[in-house]
Amino acid sequence: MKTRNYRIPIIYIVVGVLWITGSDYLLNSLTSELSPKLTWYTSSIKGIFYILATAFLLYYLIKKERERIAAVDNKRMAEIVDKMNNLIIMSDTSGKITWVNRAFVSITGYTMQEALGKTHSNLLYGPKTNAEVVRKLTIAIANKEFFSGELVNYTKDGKAYWSQFNLSPMFNIDGGLEGYISVENNIDDSKHREDLIVQQHRKLKAVSWFNSHEIRKPVASILALSELLMEEKNAIEQQELIKYLRQSAVNLDLIIHQINEAAAVK
């Protein structure tokens, strides 16, 4: 066990021994000059004063020890949080930034000194930031509630990026609001992939619509020519209809090949 763990009892013992020996020596030297009754009162006051003094001393030492432990824990937690890949932003009750981690500095380009004292809106919001999400976030902050959402933020050089964030209020042991902590993930890559998928889907729909209309033309021609061929009795006319029917079939086969090739490329 570390020596620091014995610090409070050692101080208490040393102070107690010094007080008892010193006060007893002083009281004994005055006994010959004091009446028995006054000597008794003096001895009682000495004991009461000792209790009060040691009580205040213990309170002070325990309070300082708790503050030291809390400071060590906070430092250790800050070191852990600082090494996380998530963007961590801490702000006070007014929304002003009080601390950011290294991931925030790396992604946004803002230094700790540049971020301190600024609000999220002053530092990170821009033209593409969703005003409705910001409005809901503001309501959650006013109600001291947790809020999760996605926003377009901006780096120091003006580059937009998508951020998924979870903002939580921080309360002390008495239930009082101390500030807010926001844990954010850069989801720019996944958002770009989503956009590409949406664009690809739109293109496929457009191609499907075009292909369906292109296929209908030769199919309609084949059906119509088949009807005419069944009704036509003239051999020369039948040969002419068969020629057109074959051409429609060739056109249909060509369109199907084009669709298959386009699907293979995609």
LINZIZI-V709675 format. One record per residue. N is the residue number from 1. RES is the residue in one letter. PHI is phi in whole degrees, -180 to 180 (* if undefined). D_LAST is the distance of its C-alpha to the last C-alpha in whole Angstrom. Layout:
N/RES/PHI/D_LAST
N/RES/PHI/D_LAST
//
This chain:
1/M/*/68
2/K/-70/68
3/T/-60/71
4/R/-60/69
5/N/-66/69
6/Y/-97/73
7/R/-61/73
8/I/-65/74
9/P/-62/77
10/I/-64/79
11/I/-62/79
12/Y/-61/80
13/I/-65/83
14/V/-62/84
15/V/-63/85
16/G/-64/86
17/V/-64/89
18/L/-62/90
19/W/-65/90
20/I/-63/92
21/T/-67/94
22/G/-68/95
23/S/-71/96
24/D/-65/98
25/Y/-62/100
26/L/-66/100
27/L/-66/101
28/N/-65/104
29/S/-71/105
30/L/-99/106
31/T/-59/107
32/S/-67/111
33/E/-97/111
34/L/-109/109
35/S/-74/111
36/P/-57/109
37/K/-65/108
38/L/-67/106
39/T/-63/105
40/W/-65/103
41/Y/-62/101
42/T/-63/100
43/S/-65/99
44/S/-66/97
45/I/-62/95
46/K/-60/94
47/G/-66/93
48/I/-63/91
49/F/-63/90
50/Y/-62/88
51/I/-62/86
52/L/-64/85
53/A/-65/84
54/T/-71/82
55/A/-63/80
56/F/-64/79
57/L/-64/79
58/L/-63/76
59/Y/-59/74
60/Y/-64/74
61/L/-66/73
62/I/-66/71
63/K/-61/69
64/K/-64/68
65/E/-67/67
66/R/-64/64
67/E/-64/63
68/R/-65/63
69/I/-63/61
70/A/-62/59
71/A/-65/58
72/V/-65/57
73/D/-64/55
74/N/-63/53
75/K/-65/53
76/R/-65/51
77/M/-64/49
78/A/-63/48
79/E/-66/48
80/I/-67/45
81/V/-63/43
82/D/-65/43
83/K/-92/41
84/M/-71/39
85/N/-79/35
86/N/-72/35
87/L/-78/37
88/I/-116/40
89/I/-128/42
90/M/-110/46
91/S/-138/48
92/D/-84/51
93/T/-65/52
94/S/-91/52
95/G/93/48
96/K/-82/49
97/I/-68/47
98/T/-112/49
99/W/-166/47
100/V/-137/44
101/N/-96/42
102/R/-66/41
103/A/-63/37
104/F/-62/38
105/V/-62/39
106/S/-67/37
107/I/-82/34
108/T/-86/36
109/G/88/38
110/Y/-83/41
111/T/-81/44
112/M/-57/46
113/Q/-64/49
114/E/-71/47
115/A/-83/45
116/L/-59/49
117/G/86/50
118/K/-92/47
119/T/-98/45
120/H/-58/42
121/S/-66/41
122/N/-66/43
123/L/-97/41
124/L/-117/38
125/Y/-83/37
126/G/-157/36
127/P/-59/34
128/K/-93/31
129/T/-69/33
130/N/-69/33
131/A/-67/37
132/E/-69/37
133/V/-65/36
134/V/-62/38
135/R/-63/41
136/K/-65/40
137/L/-64/41
138/T/-62/44
139/I/-65/45
140/A/-62/44
141/I/-65/46
142/A/-62/49
143/N/-92/49
144/K/57/49
145/E/-116/46
146/F/-71/43
147/F/-145/40
148/S/-129/36
149/G/-171/33
150/E/-128/30
151/L/-142/31
152/V/-89/30
153/N/-106/33
154/Y/-130/33
155/T/-79/35
156/K/-61/38
157/D/-89/36
158/G/89/34
159/K/-80/31
160/A/-82/29
161/Y/-149/28
162/W/-84/27
163/S/-131/30
164/Q/-101/31
165/F/-130/34
166/N/-128/37
167/L/-107/41
168/S/-128/44
169/P/-75/47
170/M/-112/50
171/F/-116/53
172/N/-86/56
173/I/-65/59
174/D/-91/61
175/G/87/58
176/G/-82/58
177/L/-73/54
178/E/-105/54
179/G/158/50
180/Y/-136/47
181/I/-127/44
182/S/-117/40
183/V/-107/38
184/E/-123/35
185/N/-120/31
186/N/-79/29
187/I/-109/26
188/D/-59/24
189/D/-63/21
190/S/-66/20
191/K/-67/21
192/H/-64/18
193/R/-65/16
194/E/-61/16
195/D/-63/16
196/L/-64/13
197/I/-64/12
198/V/-62/14
199/Q/-63/13
200/Q/-63/9
201/H/-63/11
202/R/-62/13
203/K/-63/10
204/L/-64/9
205/K/-64/13
206/A/-65/14
207/V/-65/11
208/S/-62/13
209/W/-63/16
210/F/-64/16
211/N/-65/15
212/S/-61/18
213/H/-72/20
214/E/-66/19
215/I/-70/20
216/R/-61/23
217/K/-60/25
218/P/-67/25
219/V/-64/26
220/A/-62/28
221/S/-64/30
222/I/-63/30
223/L/-63/32
224/A/-65/34
225/L/-64/35
226/S/-63/36
227/E/-63/38
228/L/-65/40
229/L/-64/40
230/M/-69/42
231/E/-90/44
232/E/-76/45
233/K/-104/48
234/N/-76/48
235/A/-65/47
236/I/-66/46
237/E/-66/44
238/Q/-62/42
239/Q/-63/41
240/E/-65/40
241/L/-65/38
242/I/-63/36
243/K/-63/35
244/Y/-67/33
245/L/-63/32
246/R/-64/31
247/Q/-63/29
248/S/-64/27
249/A/-65/26
250/V/-62/25
251/N/-61/23
252/L/-64/21
253/D/-63/20
254/L/-64/19
255/I/-64/17
256/I/-63/16
257/H/-62/14
258/Q/-64/12
259/I/-64/11
260/N/-64/10
261/E/-66/9
262/A/-65/6
263/A/-67/5
264/A/-67/6
265/V/-66/4
266/K/-71/0
//
